[in-house]
Amino acid sequence: MEYIENIQTEDKTATIYTDSQMSLDSFKINTNHTFFSEEIRKKLAEIGTTNWTIQFCWVKAHVGIQGNELADTLAKEVATNVDLIESYMKVPKSVVISELSEISVETWRREWDLTTKGEITKEYFPVVADRLNMNINIILKFTTIVTNHGNTSSYLHRFKIIDAPTCACGSSDQTIDPILYECALINQERESLIPTVVKTDVWLIGKKHLIRKHYQPFVKFINKFFINLLTTLIYSNNSAIICNNTCNYY
Ligand SMILES: [Zn+2]
């Protein structure tokens, strides 16, 4: 923008491209008074008086767009220039935090898109941003159900802690899908979830929509049963009784 301000030209229109959606949003929103957004507004107002028309446009980062790559390189050079500490100090902490947050979310998104791990968790949370928009109470059982890392038979069997991956109901291996959708031992508990889901969706609903659209009933459902009991029942000659009230198992 300083360059625009100082050049002499007949055509007074310009487009500024940026890969930072957060920056674009920050100076569009009038209630945002960070140092950065205020500086941009101030500069726009100054340039506006010289009849310039400036528009802003978002571009995807790290996909080889020449101008964007050049801007990144220059930004890195500036960031690593020890002689410019004073100018860096003028940036408020809030801007540094939000920029770092944006970078870390983008890194997380890229790694999540590329990884072949977390297959089950990806079914619940295919998009990192969607997960970040949710306020989730992380407890052990929740983690087990969204990762299959915990006290399910299939997981314990994988690590040779128990002899078989089978569920106590005997119909299948005890993995997450049977627990959510099929296991007859928790039909009654599941009945509390299904009517809520079918008000707006169909049953069987996919995990992504189940957790995003029906988070509260989903959590209520998983809190109604005890995975340990589903796991261990088969090893006690069917003499154990499924208990919904008094067990201390999670
Ligand atoms: Zn079962």
Boltz pocket constraint, residues with backbone or C-beta under 6 A from the ligand:
constraints:
  - pocket:
      binder: B
      contacts: [[A, 167], [A, 168], [A, 169], [A, 170], [A, 171], [A, 172], [A, 174], [A, 178], [A, 182], [A, 183], [A, 184], [A, 185], [A, 230]]
      max_distance: 6.0
